[in-house]
């Protein structure tokens, strides 16, 4: 049974190697990154495991390939390198409180 949903575009910052593993896993499963993340979160919200044993084995191999050595114990304790943080803030436009439409209103 399919459920109709409304999806929104979002920008999230993820650890680079973690993102590489997620993208590779999505490709292996022939699904989008968004669908994969939705599935992981929905399973987590219900306290269920998101992956079968064979998929966990694939994830372990992908973690080796991409050098991902982080574990659940590292969650909420990751600190971004100063250089990456500066780059991220430099790309963000300053908030002015006004919304610009791109149209010239003369």
Secondary structure, 3 states (H helix, E strand, C coil): CCCCCCCCCCCCCCCHHHHHHHHHHHHHCCCCHHHHHHHHHHHHHCCCCCCCHHHHHHHHHHHHHCCCCCCHHHCCCCCCCHHHHHHHHHHCCCCCCCCCCCCCCC
